[in-house]
Amino acid sequence: MSLGWLDSVAPAMATTSPSVPDDSQATAELGPVDVAPEELNQWKRGFTPQAEIWNGRMAMVGLSVGLTVLLIARLAGRA
């Protein structure tokens, strides 16, 4: 069974290296950022570990407040 143009392309694709560069070396160079424990609560701007921690905290506060308001509104609507 002949696949036409695929027969001529498939062997070439199997022997050539991929055109996308290998990112394993780039990620090996970018290791985790060392942060002292006392620095985690500092308010820093940008994509820093401190900003991600505060982002998570504020998201949990917002979620908690939203669910509390929803619960109070539903309970008040039944009375």
N, C-alpha and C positions, 0 to 999 in steps of 0.2 A: 504494500500500500504506500503510495507516494503522497507526501504532503506538500509537494510543490516547492515554494520558496523557503518553507521551514526546513527542508532537508539540507539546503545549502547554508542556512544561518545557524542551525543548532550546533554543528561541530565547531564553528568559529566562536560561538558564545561559550562553549565548554572549555576552550583552551585559552581564552583571553581573561585578563584580570578585570574585576569590576571597575566601572568608571567612577563609582562613588568612593571617596577616600575612606580609609579605615579610621573610625573614630576611637578605637581602643587606646591608641597612643595619646590622643587629646584628653580623654577622660582620666588616663593614668597621671597626667601632669596636673590636673585639677583635683587635688585631694580635698578632704573636708577642711573647713575653716576652723582653726583652733580658737576657742573663745573661753575666757576665764569665767567661772561661775558667777562672779559678782558683776560681770558685764551683761549678763542675759536680761537683766531688768532695766537696763538703760534705754532711754528713748532715742533711737537712731533712725534716720531716714534712709530710704533706699532698700535694696534687696539684701538685707543683712539677717543673720539669725535672730537678732533682737527684734527686728521689725516683724519677722514671721511669728515670733512668740506673741507679741502684742496683737497682731492680726488675729491669731487664734483665740486669744482671750476676749477681744472685743466681739468676735463672731459669736462666742458662747454667751456673752452678756446679752447681745442682741437677740439671740435665739431664746434665751431664758425669759427676757422681757416680753418678747412677742407671744410666746406660749402662755405666759401668765396673763397678759391682757386678753388673749383669746379665751382662756378658761374663765376669767372673771366675767367677760361679756356673755358667755354662754350660760353661766350660772345666774347672772342677773336677768337674763332673758326668760328664764323659767319661772321666776318669782312673780 
